Amino acid sequence: MTYLALVGVPRTAYTLNEAVIQARLRGFDVALVDRAAGLAAVPGTMPVSRLVEVDRMTPDDVAQALAALRPERVLSFSELHLGLAARVRERLGVPGEAGAVEDLVRDKGATRHRLVERGLSRVRHAMTTLADLPRAAAEFAPPFVVKPVDMTGSIGVRAIRSHSELAAYGGLFEDPSVEAHQERRLLLEEFITGTEYSVEGICVAGTFHLHAVTQKATSGFPDFYETGHLLPARAQYTDGRFAPYLQKVVTALGITTAPIHAEVKVTDEAIDLIEIHSRFGGDLIPLLLERALDIKVFGQFYDALLSGSAPRTPTAPGKVAGVRFIGRPVDGTGLRLPALPSGVEAEIVLTGSHAREPVALDNIRIPNRRYGHVLFTAPDHEAAEKFTTLMENDWQASS
């Protein structure tokens, strides 16, 4: 058997299915490695060869559990396990992105420092802790942003509009005394102006290949958590700066072959990075890529690993795809979509109380619990934008 080991069970069903199925189509047997709670979410119909249970998700424990399988590849598509997978690769002598690179990408403070050094970011920043936050923040003029250096999904991110709001930042933590003990590193950054997008692609042997630019919808001040996406964004076809900028970023960070999901702010004068990840985007972005551009990103990534082949990058969208997240408890009663513009297809997906959505992660409260989403496709940007406007004004209303 030729094994591909996936460290950490992906949280979304689409990512789990595609990560496994596309590997199987390329001749791999798949081993999923996680604690018992993670493996419990794997459907019995999933075509995996091994479920490898470990008590602790540490490099030594995972490497020991996988050693007998002699995996050809060890990967993770989970933000919290990218560094772990790299350390396992190093212990087992398996090729892949270096642990030092994964650490640099994961550490938002280290990423920002590197990009400022290379002239790829103009954002003033500083490192601090929760205890020292008031002193460090006194050196920044509002608005500025406070974020943990190693979290994901806007967890722990807060934009501060006046110094009087700093006291409320401690309320993001379930137990602030835990923070005092562990001295979590926080990144202070001046607020980046501009329109927010994410950039999706694959880096192959150091060359960045653009899949799509995603238009972001967010909650705005103070949390800026994402409420929806539209892919591809109009800006992908009117602004040629995205791919060249990301090429400079991945070169500066030393990324060789990895998925890329980068969040950026764009003005007429410049593009500046918010953060970058060596994984595919969350929030169903890979599914939007499939529906809009007919791209199977996990299969393309495996092909890049196996043969170094460059991914197919379409020059024009077949469709426009989008998602809007439902941020309140619903059971479907009275929930309705607006009248669909011509050519638009849409579906409501409710996750319900059984969803794997924690209320906190690593002692930080999650401000944007989701109860479902609306997935849609449209024949063009005009129809997609008309539908999103109708949703914002009408779709959650009760008759």
ROLO-427967 format. One line per field, with one value per residue (C-alpha): residue in one letter; residue number from 1; z, x, y. Coordinates in Angstrom, 3 decimals, decimal comma. Layout:
BEGIN
torse <- c(A | ...)
vexmi <- c(NUM | ...)
up <- c(Z | ...)
east <- c(X | ...)
north <- c(Y | ...)
This chain:
BEGIN
torse <- c(M | T | Y | L | A | L | V | G | V | P | R | T | A | Y | T | L | N | E | A | V | I | Q | A | R | L | R | G | F | D | V | A | L | V | D | R | A | A | G | L | A | A | V | P | G | T | M | P | V | S | R | L | V | E | V | D | R | M | T | P | D | D | V | A | Q | A | L | A | A | L | R | P | E | R | V | L | S | F | S | E | L | H | L | G | L | A | A | R | V | R | E | R | L | G | V | P | G | E | A | G | A | V | E | D | L | V | R | D | K | G | A | T | R | H | R | L | V | E | R | G | L | S | R | V | R | H | A | M | T | T | L | A | D | L | P | R | A | A | A | E | F | A | P | P | F | V | V | K | P | V | D | M | T | G | S | I | G | V | R | A | I | R | S | H | S | E | L | A | A | Y | G | G | L | F | E | D | P | S | V | E | A | H | Q | E | R | R | L | L | L | E | E | F | I | T | G | T | E | Y | S | V | E | G | I | C | V | A | G | T | F | H | L | H | A | V | T | Q | K | A | T | S | G | F | P | D | F | Y | E | T | G | H | L | L | P | A | R | A | Q | Y | T | D | G | R | F | A | P | Y | L | Q | K | V | V | T | A | L | G | I | T | T | A | P | I | H | A | E | V | K | V | T | D | E | A | I | D | L | I | E | I | H | S | R | F | G | G | D | L | I | P | L | L | L | E | R | A | L | D | I | K | V | F | G | Q | F | Y | D | A | L | L | S | G | S | A | P | R | T | P | T | A | P | G | K | V | A | G | V | R | F | I | G | R | P | V | D | G | T | G | L | R | L | P | A | L | P | S | G | V | E | A | E | I | V | L | T | G | S | H | A | R | E | P | V | A | L | D | N | I | R | I | P | N | R | R | Y | G | H | V | L | F | T | A | P | D | H | E | A | A | E | K | F | T | T | L | M | E | N | D | W | Q | A | S | S)
vexmi <- c(1 | 2 | 3 | 4 | 5 | 6 | 7 | 8 | 9 | 10 | 11 | 12 | 13 | 14 | 15 | 16 | 17 | 18 | 19 | 20 | 21 | 22 | 23 | 24 | 25 | 26 | 27 | 28 | 29 | 30 | 31 | 32 | 33 | 34 | 35 | 36 | 37 | 38 | 39 | 40 | 41 | 42 | 43 | 44 | 45 | 46 | 47 | 48 | 49 | 50 | 51 | 52 | 53 | 54 | 55 | 56 | 57 | 58 | 59 | 60 | 61 | 62 | 63 | 64 | 65 | 66 | 67 | 68 | 69 | 70 | 71 | 72 | 73 | 74 | 75 | 76 | 77 | 78 | 79 | 80 | 81 | 82 | 83 | 84 | 85 | 86 | 87 | 88 | 89 | 90 | 91 | 92 | 93 | 94 | 95 | 96 | 97 | 98 | 99 | 100 | 101 | 102 | 103 | 104 | 105 | 106 | 107 | 108 | 109 | 110 | 111 | 112 | 113 | 114 | 115 | 116 | 117 | 118 | 119 | 120 | 121 | 122 | 123 | 124 | 125 | 126 | 127 | 128 | 129 | 130 | 131 | 132 | 133 | 134 | 135 | 136 | 137 | 138 | 139 | 140 | 141 | 142 | 143 | 144 | 145 | 146 | 147 | 148 | 149 | 150 | 151 | 152 | 153 | 154 | 155 | 156 | 157 | 158 | 159 | 160 | 161 | 162 | 163 | 164 | 165 | 166 | 167 | 168 | 169 | 170 | 171 | 172 | 173 | 174 | 175 | 176 | 177 | 178 | 179 | 180 | 181 | 182 | 183 | 184 | 185 | 186 | 187 | 188 | 189 | 190 | 191 | 192 | 193 | 194 | 195 | 196 | 197 | 198 | 199 | 200 | 201 | 202 | 203 | 204 | 205 | 206 | 207 | 208 | 209 | 210 | 211 | 212 | 213 | 214 | 215 | 216 | 217 | 218 | 219 | 220 | 221 | 222 | 223 | 224 | 225 | 226 | 227 | 228 | 229 | 230 | 231 | 232 | 233 | 234 | 235 | 236 | 237 | 238 | 239 | 240 | 241 | 242 | 243 | 244 | 245 | 246 | 247 | 248 | 249 | 250 | 251 | 252 | 253 | 254 | 255 | 256 | 257 | 258 | 259 | 260 | 261 | 262 | 263 | 264 | 265 | 266 | 267 | 268 | 269 | 270 | 271 | 272 | 273 | 274 | 275 | 276 | 277 | 278 | 279 | 280 | 281 | 282 | 283 | 284 | 285 | 286 | 287 | 288 | 289 | 290 | 291 | 292 | 293 | 294 | 295 | 296 | 297 | 298 | 299 | 300 | 301 | 302 | 303 | 304 | 305 | 306 | 307 | 308 | 309 | 310 | 311 | 312 | 313 | 314 | 315 | 316 | 317 | 318 | 319 | 320 | 321 | 322 | 323 | 324 | 325 | 326 | 327 | 328 | 329 | 330 | 331 | 332 | 333 | 334 | 335 | 336 | 337 | 338 | 339 | 340 | 341 | 342 | 343 | 344 | 345 | 346 | 347 | 348 | 349 | 350 | 351 | 352 | 353 | 354 | 355 | 356 | 357 | 358 | 359 | 360 | 361 | 362 | 363 | 364 | 365 | 366 | 367 | 368 | 369 | 370 | 371 | 372 | 373 | 374 | 375 | 376 | 377 | 378 | 379 | 380 | 381 | 382 | 383 | 384 | 385 | 386 | 387 | 388 | 389 | 390 | 391 | 392 | 393 | 394 | 395 | 396 | 397 | 398 | 399)
up <- c(0,000 | -0,740 | 2,035 | 2,181 | 5,808 | 6,633 | 10,045 | 11,647 | 10,302 | 8,300 | 9,858 | 6,691 | 4,897 | 1,467 | 2,417 | 3,994 | 0,996 | -1,614 | 0,317 | 0,535 | -2,827 | -4,912 | -3,145 | -3,835 | -7,511 | -7,666 | -6,212 | -2,572 | 0,390 | 2,932 | 6,661 | 8,823 | 12,067 | 14,957 | 18,489 | 19,051 | 18,960 | 15,542 | 14,058 | 15,352 | 12,761 | 9,838 | 8,086 | 7,843 | 4,070 | 3,713 | 1,551 | 3,962 | 4,605 | 8,197 | 11,036 | 13,254 | 16,754 | 18,979 | 22,522 | 21,896 | 18,703 | 19,110 | 16,519 | 18,391 | 19,015 | 15,457 | 13,906 | 16,057 | 15,104 | 11,386 | 11,239 | 10,418 | 7,441 | 5,890 | 4,300 | 1,071 | 1,996 | 5,268 | 4,880 | 6,728 | 5,451 | 8,955 | 10,005 | 13,517 | 12,307 | 9,458 | 11,671 | 13,283 | 9,886 | 8,967 | 12,164 | 11,475 | 7,956 | 9,367 | 11,838 | 9,174 | 6,392 | 4,186 | 1,632 | 1,986 | 3,146 | 5,876 | 9,456 | 9,630 | 6,659 | 8,166 | 11,423 | 9,609 | 7,716 | 10,784 | 12,989 | 11,855 | 13,628 | 11,980 | 8,596 | 8,958 | 10,044 | 7,045 | 4,570 | 6,013 | 5,759 | 2,078 | 1,247 | 0,684 | 3,556 | 5,006 | 8,109 | 11,462 | 13,996 | 17,399 | 19,511 | 22,990 | 25,521 | 27,112 | 30,301 | 28,399 | 25,823 | 27,274 | 27,339 | 23,830 | 22,387 | 23,728 | 20,917 | 18,235 | 17,029 | 16,527 | 14,626 | 15,102 | 15,265 | 17,978 | 17,040 | 18,350 | 16,210 | 15,613 | 15,419 | 12,435 | 11,277 | 12,783 | 16,250 | 18,726 | 16,119 | 17,285 | 15,682 | 18,288 | 17,426 | 20,619 | 23,475 | 25,775 | 23,927 | 24,943 | 28,288 | 26,488 | 24,639 | 27,694 | 27,447 | 24,353 | 26,585 | 28,532 | 31,385 | 31,295 | 34,075 | 31,642 | 29,346 | 32,161 | 32,779 | 29,180 | 27,969 | 24,563 | 21,933 | 20,411 | 17,299 | 17,227 | 13,747 | 12,373 | 10,570 | 6,871 | 4,690 | 1,391 | -0,045 | 1,358 | -0,871 | -0,522 | -3,146 | -3,866 | -5,628 | -5,493 | -5,213 | -7,208 | -6,833 | -5,677 | -8,473 | -7,514 | -9,747 | -9,286 | -9,158 | -8,166 | -6,245 | -3,763 | -2,822 | 0,949 | 2,946 | 6,615 | 9,763 | 9,825 | 13,016 | 15,467 | 14,689 | 10,879 | 10,773 | 7,365 | 6,518 | 2,904 | -0,258 | -3,985 | -6,401 | -8,677 | -7,791 | -10,550 | -9,477 | -10,676 | -14,261 | -13,802 | -11,470 | -12,561 | -9,289 | -7,327 | -8,799 | -9,012 | -5,410 | -4,128 | -6,055 | -4,173 | -0,858 | -1,291 | -2,402 | 0,665 | 2,947 | 1,253 | 0,331 | -2,254 | -3,005 | -1,018 | -1,331 | -0,848 | 0,754 | 1,303 | 2,647 | 1,327 | 1,374 | -1,908 | -2,688 | -5,877 | -4,524 | -3,153 | -2,130 | 1,417 | 3,080 | 6,039 | 6,508 | 4,473 | 4,923 | 3,350 | 2,962 | 0,902 | 2,069 | 4,555 | 4,514 | 1,454 | -0,856 | -2,542 | -3,306 | -4,819 | -7,009 | -8,254 | -8,943 | -10,610 | -12,396 | -12,525 | -10,507 | -8,199 | -6,057 | -3,951 | -7,054 | -8,564 | -5,395 | -5,327 | -8,987 | -8,146 | -5,350 | -7,472 | -10,781 | -10,293 | -12,785 | -12,817 | -12,008 | -14,618 | -14,086 | -16,126 | -17,734 | -17,458 | -15,112 | -16,260 | -13,489 | -10,396 | -7,110 | -3,641 | -0,073 | 2,689 | 6,250 | 8,569 | 11,891 | 13,950 | 15,165 | 12,626 | 12,071 | 8,603 | 9,756 | 7,884 | 6,332 | 2,663 | -0,238 | -2,316 | -5,872 | -7,842 | -10,675 | -14,057 | -14,149 | -10,388 | -8,495 | -4,700 | -1,770 | 1,993 | 4,125 | 7,853 | 10,107 | 13,261 | 16,856 | 15,981 | 13,938 | 14,972 | 15,932 | 19,313 | 21,337 | 22,012 | 20,695 | 22,857 | 25,480 | 22,930 | 22,375 | 18,791 | 17,940 | 14,794 | 15,435 | 12,257 | 11,860 | 8,144 | 4,837 | 1,443 | -1,549 | -4,956 | -8,508 | -11,078 | -14,795 | -14,314 | -11,746 | -12,361 | -11,461 | -8,480 | -7,073 | -7,582 | -5,649 | -2,759 | -2,469 | -2,341 | 0,356 | 2,499 | 2,313 | 2,346 | 2,515 | 6,293 | 6,689 | 7,921 | 6,048)
east <- c(0,000 | 1,101 | -0,194 | -1,053 | -1,560 | -3,850 | -3,169 | -6,310 | -9,795 | -11,039 | -14,045 | -16,103 | -17,572 | -16,593 | -12,909 | -12,848 | -14,536 | -12,356 | -9,111 | -9,807 | -11,454 | -8,921 | -6,103 | -7,763 | -8,176 | -4,404 | -3,701 | -3,124 | -4,449 | -5,520 | -4,868 | -6,643 | -4,845 | -6,575 | -7,849 | -10,935 | -13,281 | -11,997 | -12,189 | -15,745 | -16,865 | -15,648 | -18,598 | -18,429 | -18,799 | -15,620 | -13,126 | -10,190 | -7,863 | -6,939 | -8,285 | -5,250 | -6,216 | -3,735 | -4,163 | -2,070 | -1,562 | 2,182 | 4,918 | 6,340 | 2,976 | 1,719 | 5,040 | 5,112 | 1,531 | 2,294 | 5,763 | 4,612 | 2,570 | 5,630 | 3,520 | 4,729 | 3,120 | 2,042 | -0,261 | -2,814 | -5,581 | -6,320 | -4,810 | -4,060 | -2,174 | 0,009 | 3,070 | 2,400 | 2,289 | 5,607 | 7,265 | 5,919 | 7,358 | 10,733 | 10,689 | 9,679 | 11,886 | 8,897 | 9,220 | 7,131 | 7,079 | 9,655 | 8,579 | 10,417 | 8,399 | 5,110 | 6,056 | 6,856 | 3,565 | 1,517 | 3,041 | 1,304 | 3,862 | 6,808 | 5,070 | 4,457 | 8,055 | 9,442 | 7,231 | 8,117 | 11,796 | 11,334 | 9,358 | 6,123 | 4,174 | 3,998 | 2,021 | 3,393 | 3,238 | 4,445 | 4,326 | 2,799 | 0,868 | -2,549 | -0,921 | 1,242 | -1,388 | -2,301 | 1,332 | 2,098 | -1,147 | -0,394 | 2,163 | -0,526 | -3,047 | -6,542 | -7,831 | -5,542 | -5,997 | -5,155 | -4,924 | -3,308 | -0,328 | -1,425 | -5,223 | -7,569 | -11,027 | -10,923 | -10,850 | -9,462 | -9,254 | -10,542 | -10,295 | -9,850 | -11,371 | -10,317 | -7,993 | -11,024 | -12,086 | -8,926 | -10,357 | -13,029 | -10,440 | -9,908 | -13,566 | -12,774 | -11,114 | -13,105 | -10,594 | -8,221 | -6,127 | -5,117 | -3,750 | -1,720 | -0,153 | 0,642 | 1,550 | -0,023 | 1,675 | -0,525 | 0,122 | -0,677 | -1,067 | -2,192 | -5,510 | -5,136 | -7,534 | -8,944 | -11,250 | -10,794 | -10,271 | -8,771 | -6,498 | -6,707 | -4,071 | -1,300 | 2,434 | 4,423 | 8,221 | 8,148 | 5,899 | 2,479 | -0,468 | -3,636 | -6,970 | -9,266 | -9,736 | -12,618 | -14,750 | -15,308 | -18,351 | -17,575 | -19,319 | -17,194 | -16,004 | -14,967 | -14,627 | -14,511 | -15,566 | -16,615 | -20,311 | -20,008 | -17,937 | -18,349 | -15,979 | -14,419 | -14,404 | -14,774 | -11,399 | -9,675 | -10,285 | -9,704 | -6,678 | -3,558 | -1,644 | -2,862 | -0,708 | 2,530 | 2,143 | 1,468 | 4,481 | 6,673 | 5,062 | 5,534 | 9,129 | 9,808 | 8,350 | 10,159 | 7,025 | 7,736 | 4,777 | 1,610 | -1,959 | -2,244 | -5,067 | -4,073 | -6,184 | -5,336 | -6,499 | -6,439 | -6,354 | -5,502 | -1,988 | -1,073 | -1,930 | -1,006 | -1,281 | -3,580 | -2,432 | -1,503 | -2,066 | -0,403 | -3,763 | -6,884 | -9,415 | -12,063 | -15,715 | -16,451 | -14,107 | -12,880 | -16,503 | -17,038 | -13,964 | -15,481 | -18,886 | -17,648 | -14,505 | -14,776 | -11,558 | -10,857 | -8,201 | -7,250 | -6,641 | -4,534 | -2,455 | -1,822 | -0,775 | 1,664 | 3,159 | 3,457 | 4,652 | 5,303 | 2,570 | 1,194 | -2,512 | -5,045 | -5,899 | -8,924 | -8,873 | -12,620 | -15,332 | -17,914 | -20,182 | -20,046 | -20,485 | -21,164 | -22,092 | -23,790 | -23,664 | -26,673 | -25,800 | -28,899 | -30,632 | -33,227 | -35,284 | -36,520 | -39,884 | -40,518 | -37,068 | -37,274 | -35,138 | -36,115 | -37,286 | -34,286 | -32,995 | -32,812 | -30,123 | -29,463 | -29,617 | -29,566 | -29,990 | -30,300 | -28,200 | -28,961 | -26,320 | -28,426 | -27,360 | -25,316 | -22,766 | -19,119 | -19,008 | -17,354 | -18,178 | -14,478 | -11,109 | -7,987 | -9,675 | -10,845 | -14,569 | -15,807 | -17,994 | -19,612 | -21,356 | -23,035 | -26,291 | -26,147 | -25,503 | -26,940 | -24,976 | -25,683 | -24,420 | -25,166 | -24,421 | -22,573 | -21,605 | -24,685 | -27,042 | -24,902 | -24,781 | -28,531 | -29,174 | -26,862 | -28,589 | -31,983 | -30,708 | -29,395 | -32,698 | -35,247 | -34,216 | -34,401 | -37,731 | -40,751 | -44,013)
north <- c(0,000 | 3,561 | 5,778 | 9,442 | 10,443 | 13,360 | 14,862 | 16,254 | 15,520 | 18,535 | 20,227 | 20,630 | 17,631 | 18,961 | 19,318 | 15,864 | 14,233 | 15,911 | 15,424 | 11,688 | 11,020 | 12,951 | 11,079 | 7,737 | 8,649 | 9,087 | 5,662 | 6,565 | 4,676 | 7,282 | 7,261 | 9,842 | 10,688 | 12,421 | 12,046 | 9,935 | 12,940 | 13,995 | 10,508 | 10,109 | 12,661 | 10,523 | 8,817 | 5,040 | 5,332 | 7,386 | 5,407 | 5,589 | 2,666 | 3,515 | 5,601 | 6,192 | 7,269 | 9,072 | 10,332 | 13,436 | 15,390 | 15,806 | 15,222 | 12,233 | 10,572 | 11,043 | 9,987 | 6,859 | 5,996 | 6,371 | 4,842 | 1,300 | 2,596 | 4,265 | 7,036 | 8,591 | 11,922 | 13,488 | 16,487 | 18,541 | 20,785 | 22,063 | 25,389 | 24,189 | 21,087 | 22,402 | 22,770 | 19,395 | 17,676 | 19,308 | 18,053 | 14,552 | 14,687 | 15,636 | 12,751 | 10,224 | 11,584 | 12,384 | 15,239 | 18,360 | 21,954 | 22,612 | 23,104 | 26,431 | 27,711 | 26,534 | 28,284 | 31,532 | 31,459 | 30,525 | 33,250 | 36,439 | 38,610 | 36,865 | 37,045 | 40,783 | 41,399 | 39,492 | 41,336 | 44,742 | 43,794 | 42,900 | 46,038 | 44,114 | 45,672 | 49,166 | 48,224 | 49,398 | 46,568 | 45,377 | 42,232 | 42,188 | 40,103 | 40,611 | 41,919 | 44,408 | 45,365 | 48,809 | 49,947 | 48,679 | 50,054 | 53,526 | 53,816 | 53,297 | 55,846 | 54,367 | 52,602 | 49,618 | 45,856 | 43,319 | 39,630 | 36,427 | 35,483 | 31,880 | 31,663 | 31,364 | 32,377 | 35,900 | 34,333 | 36,848 | 39,627 | 43,003 | 46,442 | 49,163 | 52,546 | 54,326 | 53,447 | 53,256 | 50,071 | 48,206 | 47,119 | 45,080 | 42,988 | 40,791 | 39,798 | 37,727 | 35,137 | 32,571 | 32,726 | 35,740 | 34,188 | 31,439 | 34,121 | 35,616 | 32,212 | 31,277 | 34,797 | 34,340 | 36,509 | 39,197 | 41,239 | 44,948 | 46,432 | 49,733 | 49,328 | 48,527 | 50,500 | 49,311 | 46,672 | 43,162 | 40,135 | 36,706 | 35,199 | 31,460 | 29,427 | 26,842 | 27,403 | 24,819 | 24,722 | 28,336 | 29,638 | 30,986 | 30,005 | 32,058 | 30,240 | 33,089 | 36,299 | 36,166 | 39,173 | 39,174 | 40,253 | 40,907 | 42,063 | 45,237 | 46,911 | 45,643 | 41,891 | 41,754 | 38,112 | 36,861 | 36,717 | 35,599 | 35,246 | 35,828 | 34,089 | 35,147 | 38,827 | 41,398 | 42,786 | 39,608 | 40,729 | 44,464 | 44,548 | 42,696 | 43,155 | 40,134 | 37,353 | 39,394 | 40,548 | 37,029 | 35,742 | 38,204 | 37,194 | 33,435 | 34,028 | 36,160 | 33,485 | 30,602 | 28,668 | 25,963 | 23,661 | 24,319 | 25,554 | 29,317 | 31,276 | 34,903 | 37,754 | 41,197 | 44,804 | 46,696 | 50,421 | 52,279 | 52,775 | 49,351 | 45,809 | 44,811 | 41,434 | 40,855 | 37,258 | 34,190 | 30,445 | 27,416 | 25,674 | 26,107 | 28,666 | 27,664 | 28,661 | 26,473 | 28,400 | 25,157 | 24,293 | 27,751 | 27,200 | 23,966 | 25,464 | 28,654 | 27,496 | 23,684 | 23,343 | 20,390 | 22,037 | 19,016 | 16,948 | 19,723 | 19,957 | 16,204 | 16,356 | 19,142 | 17,047 | 13,924 | 15,365 | 19,067 | 19,862 | 23,397 | 23,716 | 24,749 | 28,401 | 29,538 | 32,954 | 33,551 | 32,264 | 29,763 | 30,998 | 33,163 | 31,282 | 32,580 | 31,771 | 33,735 | 32,457 | 32,267 | 33,844 | 33,125 | 29,943 | 28,798 | 25,674 | 26,530 | 27,867 | 31,095 | 30,983 | 31,770 | 32,881 | 35,900 | 35,460 | 34,231 | 36,430 | 34,721 | 32,044 | 32,053 | 28,757 | 28,718 | 26,365 | 26,773 | 24,411 | 24,375 | 22,855 | 22,687 | 22,187 | 19,066 | 21,045 | 20,856 | 24,515 | 25,153 | 28,271 | 28,878 | 27,745 | 27,698 | 29,896 | 32,507 | 33,021 | 32,657 | 35,672 | 34,299 | 30,989 | 29,802 | 27,943 | 27,289 | 28,985 | 29,819 | 28,520 | 30,000 | 30,244 | 32,911 | 33,264 | 36,571 | 39,195 | 41,327 | 38,475 | 37,433 | 40,950 | 41,400 | 38,193 | 39,110 | 42,480 | 40,756 | 38,384 | 41,185 | 43,022 | 40,227 | 36,613 | 35,993 | 37,763 | 35,799 | 35,954)
